[in-house]
């Protein structure tokens, strides 16, 4: 008689227990066990239970297990969430079977042993069959859907609750998200203002309304938002640090001359361009897009160009702003030497444009929508036993749920974005599609993007400094895992499932456009390593960089107006505090915008930081050791960033690994 010691780990989740009988069958290379009931009256959430499964003889090397849960008589047909099953064989070998899914039906579910296998490693016909069966079911569960022509495809889902249970929010996440959404106005002590469509009477009223509702950074923004130094700083370390680039030659449509710009120390604009001290932010992505209509009032969305100068003290300062792309007499170039309100109004139009560029391009498209493509393609093409599935699945948590929810509540025709943003309505999806058409593989890989923007040596660029360190740590971890599983380029080329994964991404994420530079296949181990590192970085660090500071920089509305109610000035000397207040969003849109950025950046209590792996998908010793080393290096980076921040007037925390979530989960 051969006895197998079976230990079942039930997930510690709400309602993960089952009152119904659970059965198991062990399948090995030399036979299979009888379907055996795990004799326990109740399997509790978080419980660890051990059973004995006896067989007439040894089953050889264990390949898989079969689990089923059957409704018993009058008991409720409940759900059960097992984390994993560990089995000790009569030969004292230990096998681990990762599960991490809900079992709600009465069907038989098959789970492979934890050792990663590529498709060409399958020597057993049963293993090949189970692999195909799993991907067939996943293809049905995770279907592609064309949401809007010119945008990446999305998952086909009627709503978050129509998604497979494994990718939905936990009860904790659902409850907290709903609570923050419903009580945001009360939490910010703004209740009663969301129905007030009047304009603000003066800046003091805005100050008084938002006092005591901030973070240290928000408090600083509220106090210094008019200053040129903070205006320029946000292009480096605010929520949209992806647009600024070094400028060696002025764009033809931005005719700034030497006599317009004051440069300290006797220099001039032409000389500073040659020296590499001039930087440009160009919002051409927004050019020609129709402004939204909100509460019956036409809104205005500009496509500015901003010129910045790095002074001898290394401080970056704005020196010229043009609010529309085409030069004209009614499109003046605003300068710091203009009147106070001319210059401040020009900066406000830039900050409002930055809100739209950030939310639609840097945030929505380049993290949420592209990561959704990575996730759906992963789930459709790579089975649980595949090494890339094991590496990447922790970095997919909640992404599909939050994206489906966002399309309903934020992006749609009646969504919140249409009710508070100048780029809502007709412009929203057009801007997103235009953004995708200009997205390249190099722009998604941080080292390449920094090099292409020629931003390697600008001081006080904390996003770059922290981001490159984080990229290198992620790259080293990914490289170690991939080189463990793929010993040669030939093995990469031979892995048909891996090739299907990238082919789907190229087709459904980048619409089969070769000019994007996105790989259409993987030919080498380095090719694969770089792409996977990019996926992991965008899913974690890049999303944190463009998401986590939204409340800090956008909750104080004059610094980041979601929309503007008056057209930009066409002649200098026509602005005042009164015209500025008439241009800014009214009271109700201000408070709704504040609540929105609160909801979008509030950390959940079940937040999983980058490098934490509560689920054991990788079971071999070397990959698990690489995970531990990954975590150690992330902790070191966190200490470095926190020590650096002690000396900063505005701490940059968004790429501190302890503040970076493992996935796009909010």
Residue pairs with C-beta under 8 A, 6 or more apart in sequence:
1 54
1 55
1 56
2 54
2 55
2 56
2 57
2 58
2 59
2 89
2 90
3 52
3 53
3 54
3 55
3 90
4 26
4 33
4 52
4 53
4 54
4 55
4 59
4 87
4 88
4 89
4 90
5 50
5 51
5 52
5 87
5 88
6 24
6 26
6 38
6 50
6 51
6 52
6 53
6 85
6 86
6 87
7 48
7 49
7 50
7 51
7 85
7 86
7 87
7 88
8 22
8 38
8 43
8 47
8 48
8 49
8 50
8 51
8 82
8 85
9 47
9 48
9 82
9 83
9 84
9 85
9 86
10 16
10 17
10 43
10 44
10 45
10 46
10 47
10 48
10 49
10 80
10 81
10 82
10 83
11 45
11 46
11 81
11 82
11 83
11 100
12 45
12 46
13 45
13 81
13 170
13 171
14 45
14 170
14 171
14 172
15 45
15 78
15 79
15 171
16 45
16 46
16 79
16 80
16 81
17 42
17 43
17 44
17 45
17 47
17 78
17 80
18 42
18 43
18 69
18 78
18 79
18 80
19 41
19 42
19 72
19 75
19 76
19 78
20 69
20 70
20 71
20 72
20 75
20 77
20 78
20 80
21 37
21 38
21 69
21 70
21 72
22 37
22 38
22 40
22 43
22 67
22 68
22 69
22 80
23 35
23 36
23 37
23 38
23 67
23 68
23 69
23 70
24 33
24 35
24 36
24 38
24 51
24 53
24 65
24 66
24 67
24 85
25 32
25 33
25 34
25 35
25 36
25 65
25 66
26 32
26 33
26 53
26 55
26 59
26 62
26 65
26 87
27 33
27 59
27 62
27 63
27 64
27 65
27 66
27 126
28 58
28 59
28 60
28 61
28 62
28 63
29 59
29 60
29 61
29 63
29 124
30 57
30 58
30 59
30 60
30 61
31 55
31 57
31 59
31 60
32 59
33 53
33 54
33 55
33 59
34 55
35 66
35 68
36 51
36 53
38 49
38 51
39 51
40 49
40 51
43 49
43 80
45 81
58 89
58 90
58 91
59 89
62 87
62 89
62 95
62 113
63 112
63 113
63 124
63 126
63 127
64 97
64 110
64 111
64 112
64 113
64 126
64 127
64 130
65 85
65 87
65 97
65 110
65 111
66 108
66 109
66 110
66 111
67 82
67 85
67 99
67 103
67 108
67 109
67 111
68 103
68 106
68 107
68 108
68 109
69 80
69 103
69 105
69 106
70 106
71 77
71 106
77 104
77 106
78 104
79 102
79 103
79 104
79 165
80 102
80 103
80 104
81 100
81 101
81 102
81 103
82 99
82 100
82 101
82 103
83 98
83 99
83 100
83 615
83 616
84 96
84 97
84 98
84 99
84 100
84 114
84 616
85 96
85 97
85 99
85 111
86 94
86 95
86 96
86 97
87 94
87 95
87 97
88 94
88 95
89 95
95 113
95 114
96 113
96 114
96 616
96 619
97 111
97 112
97 113
97 114
98 111
98 114
98 384
98 390
98 615
98 616
98 617
98 619
99 111
100 166
100 615
100 617
101 109
101 165
101 166
102 165
102 166
103 109
104 165
110 130
110 133
110 134
111 384
112 127
112 130
112 383
112 384
112 385
113 385
114 616
114 617
114 618
114 619
114 620
115 385
115 619
115 620
116 385
116 386
116 387
116 390
116 485
116 618
116 620
116 623
117 127
117 385
117 386
118 386
118 387
118 485
118 491
118 494
118 495
118 497
118 498
119 131
119 386
119 495
119 496
119 497
120 491
120 494
120 495
120 496
122 128
122 131
131 383
131 385
134 383
134 384
135 380
135 381
135 383
135 497
138 379
138 380
138 383
139 380
141 164
141 379
142 155
142 164
142 376
142 379
142 380
143 155
143 156
144 153
144 154
144 155
144 156
144 376
144 508
145 153
145 154
145 155
145 156
145 157
146 153
147 153
147 154
147 407
148 429
148 432
148 433
149 433
150 429
150 432
150 433
150 434
150 436
150 437
150 511
151 365
151 369
151 429
151 432
151 433
151 436
152 365
152 369
152 370
152 372
152 373
152 436
152 508
152 509
152 510
152 511
153 373
153 376
153 508
153 509
154 369
154 372
154 376
154 403
154 404
154 407
155 163
155 372
155 376
155 400
155 403
155 404
157 163
157 400
157 404
159 404
159 408
160 168
160 169
160 401
160 404
160 405
160 408
161 168
163 400
163 401
163 404
167 396
167 398
167 399
167 400
167 401
168 174
168 401
169 177
169 398
169 401
169 402
170 606
172 604
172 605
172 606
173 398
173 604
173 606
173 665
176 604
176 605
177 599
177 604
180 187
180 598
180 599
180 602
181 599
184 595
184 598
184 599
185 191
185 193
185 194
185 591
185 595
187 598
188 213
188 591
188 594
188 595
188 598
189 213
190 209
190 591
190 594
190 595
193 209
193 587
193 588
193 590
193 591
194 588
194 591
194 592
195 588
196 586
196 587
196 588
197 295
197 586
197 587
197 588
198 586
198 587
199 565
199 581
199 582
199 584
199 586
199 587
200 206
200 581
200 584
200 586
200 587
200 590
201 581
202 577
202 581
203 558
203 577
203 581
206 557
206 558
206 590
207 222
210 222
210 555
210 556
210 594
213 555
213 594
214 222
214 555
214 556
215 551
215 552
216 651
217 549
217 552
217 553
217 650
217 651
218 551
218 552
218 553
218 555
218 556
220 230
220 649
220 650
221 230
221 552
221 553
221 556
221 559
222 556
222 559
224 230
225 556
225 558
225 559
226 344
228 317
228 318
228 336
228 347
229 315
229 317
231 318
231 347
231 350
231 351
232 308
232 315
232 316
232 317
232 318
233 316
233 460
233 650
234 240
234 351
234 354
234 553
235 241
235 243
235 244
235 279
235 281
235 306
235 308
235 316
236 244
236 316
236 458
236 460
236 461
236 462
236 463
236 464
237 460
237 461
237 462
237 463
237 650
237 652
238 549
238 553
239 358
239 362
239 363
239 545
239 546
239 547
239 549
239 550
239 552
239 553
239 554
240 354
240 357
240 358
240 362
240 546
241 461
241 463
241 464
241 545
242 362
242 366
242 449
242 546
243 281
243 282
243 283
243 354
243 357
243 362
244 279
244 280
244 281
244 308
244 453
244 455
245 279
245 280
245 281
245 452
245 453
245 454
245 455
246 276
246 278
246 279
246 280
246 453
246 454
246 455
246 458
247 273
247 278
247 279
247 280
247 307
248 273
248 274
248 276
248 278
248 454
249 273
250 256
250 273
250 307
251 280
251 282
251 305
253 305
253 325
253 326
253 327
254 280
254 305
254 307
254 320
254 322
254 327
254 333
255 327
255 333
256 269
256 307
256 319
256 320
256 322
256 333
257 269
258 268
258 269
258 270
260 269
260 320
260 333
260 335
261 268
261 269
261 307
261 309
261 319
261 320
261 335
262 319
262 336
262 337
263 269
263 271
263 272
263 309
263 319
264 311
264 312
265 312
267 275
269 278
269 319
272 278
272 309
276 454
277 309
277 310
278 307
278 308
278 309
278 310
279 307
279 308
279 309
279 310
279 316
279 458
280 305
280 306
280 307
280 308
281 304
281 305
281 306
281 308
281 350
282 305
282 306
283 302
283 303
283 304
283 305
283 350
283 353
283 354
283 357
284 303
284 305
284 325
285 303
285 357
285 361
285 431
285 434
285 435
285 438
286 301
286 302
286 303
286 353
286 356
286 357
286 423
286 431
287 303
287 324
287 325
288 303
289 301
289 303
289 423
289 427
289 430
289 431
290 301
290 425
290 426
290 427
291 298
291 299
291 300
291 301
291 422
291 423
291 427
292 299
292 301
292 418
292 421
292 422
292 423
292 424
292 425
292 426
292 427
292 563
293 299
293 425
294 419
294 420
294 424
294 563
294 589
295 586
295 589
297 565
298 565
299 422
299 563
299 564
299 565
300 349
300 422
300 563
300 564
300 565
300 566
300 567
300 568
301 352
301 353
301 356
301 422
301 423
301 427
301 563
301 564
302 323
302 324
302 349
302 350
302 352
302 353
302 568
303 324
303 325
303 353
304 321
304 322
304 323
304 324
304 346
304 349
304 350
304 353
305 321
305 322
305 325
306 318
306 320
306 321
306 350
307 318
307 319
307 320
307 321
308 316
308 317
308 318
308 319
309 316
309 317
309 318
309 319
310 316
310 458
311 317
314 459
314 460
315 460
316 458
316 460
317 336
318 336
318 347
319 335
319 336
320 333
320 334
320 335
321 333
321 334
321 335
321 343
321 346
321 347
321 349
321 350
322 331
322 332
322 333
322 334
323 331
323 334
323 346
323 349
323 350
323 568
324 331
324 568
330 570
330 571
331 570
332 569
332 570
332 571
332 572
334 342
334 343
334 346
334 572
335 343
336 343
338 346
338 572
339 572
339 573
339 575
341 575
341 576
341 577
341 579
341 580
342 569
342 572
342 573
342 574
342 575
344 575
344 580
345 568
345 569
345 575
345 579
345 580
345 583
346 568
348 558
348 561
348 564
348 580
348 583
348 584
349 564
349 568
351 559
351 560
351 561
352 422
352 560
352 561
352 562
352 563
352 564
354 560
355 421
355 554
355 560
355 561
355 562
356 421
356 422
356 423
356 431
358 546
359 417
359 421
359 423
360 423
360 428
360 431
360 432
360 435
361 431
361 432
361 435
362 546
363 543
363 546
363 547
364 406
364 411
364 432
365 432
365 435
365 436
365 439
366 435
366 439
366 444
366 538
366 542
366 546
367 538
367 539
367 542
367 543
367 546
367 547
367 664
368 399
368 402
368 403
368 406
368 543
368 664
369 403
369 432
370 439
370 444
370 509
370 538
371 396
371 399
371 535
371 538
371 539
371 543
371 663
371 664
372 399
372 400
372 403
373 504
373 505
373 508
373 509
374 392
374 396
374 505
374 509
374 535
374 539
375 396
375 399
375 400
376 400
376 504
376 508
377 501
377 502
377 504
377 505
377 508
377 509
378 388
378 389
378 392
378 393
378 396
378 501
379 396
380 504
381 497
381 500
381 501
381 504
382 388
382 389
382 497
382 498
382 501
383 389
383 497
384 390
384 393
384 617
386 497
386 498
387 481
387 482
387 485
388 498
388 501
388 532
389 617
390 617
390 618
390 623
391 478
391 481
391 482
391 532
391 617
391 618
391 623
392 532
392 535
392 536
393 615
393 617
394 608
394 613
394 615
394 617
394 662
394 663
395 535
395 536
395 539
395 540
395 662
395 663
396 539
396 663
397 608
397 662
397 663
397 665
398 663
398 664
398 665
398 666
399 539
399 663
399 664
399 665
402 664
402 665
402 666
403 664
407 415
408 415
409 415
409 416
410 416
410 417
411 417
411 428
411 429
412 418
413 425
415 424
416 592
416 596
417 423
417 424
417 428
418 424
418 425
418 428
419 589
419 592
420 562
420 563
420 585
420 589
420 592
420 593
420 596
421 428
421 562
421 563
422 562
422 563
422 564
423 431
424 563
436 510
436 511
437 513
439 510
439 516
440 515
440 516
440 517
441 448
441 516
441 517
441 518
441 519
441 534
442 448
442 449
442 452
442 517
443 449
443 452
444 534
444 538
445 530
445 533
445 534
446 467
446 468
446 471
446 537
446 542
447 468
447 471
450 456
450 464
450 468
455 461
455 464
456 464
458 464
462 644
462 648
462 652
462 655
463 545
463 652
463 654
463 655
466 637
466 641
466 652
466 654
466 655
466 656
467 541
467 542
467 545
467 655
469 637
469 640
470 537
470 541
470 634
470 637
470 655
470 657
470 660
471 533
471 537
471 541
473 630
473 633
473 634
473 637
474 533
474 536
474 537
474 540
474 541
474 630
475 529
475 530
475 533
476 630
476 633
477 626
477 627
477 629
477 630
477 633
478 529
478 532
478 533
478 536
479 529
479 533
480 622
480 623
480 626
480 629
481 618
481 623
481 626
482 525
482 528
482 529
482 532
483 525
483 529
484 620
484 622
484 623
484 626
486 492
486 495
486 525
486 528
488 525
489 523
489 524
489 525
492 498
492 522
492 523
492 524
492 525
492 527
492 528
493 499
493 521
493 522
493 523
495 522
498 522
498 528
499 521
499 522
502 519
502 520
502 521
502 522
502 531
503 520
503 521
505 518
506 512
506 518
506 519
506 520
509 518
510 516
510 518
514 520
519 527
519 531
522 528
522 531
539 662
539 663
539 664
540 610
540 660
540 661
540 662
540 663
541 610
541 655
541 660
543 661
543 664
544 654
544 655
544 659
544 660
544 661
545 654
545 655
547 600
547 601
547 666
548 601
548 653
548 654
548 659
549 601
549 654
550 597
550 600
550 601
551 597
551 598
551 601
551 602
552 601
553 559
553 560
554 560
554 562
554 593
554 597
555 593
555 594
555 597
555 598
557 584
557 585
557 590
557 593
557 594
558 584
561 584
561 585
562 585
562 589
562 593
563 585
563 589
564 583
564 584
564 585
565 582
565 583
565 584
565 585
565 586
566 579
566 582
566 583
569 575
569 579
584 590
585 593
600 666
601 666
602 666
603 661
603 666
604 665
604 666
607 661
607 665
608 614
608 661
608 662
608 663
608 665
609 657
609 658
609 659
609 660
609 661
609 662
610 634
610 657
610 660
610 661
610 662
611 627
611 630
611 631
611 634
611 635
611 657
611 662
612 631
612 662
613 627
618 624
618 627
634 657
635 657
637 656
637 657
638 656
638 657
638 658
641 652
641 653
641 655
641 656
642 656
645 651
645 652
645 653
653 659
654 660
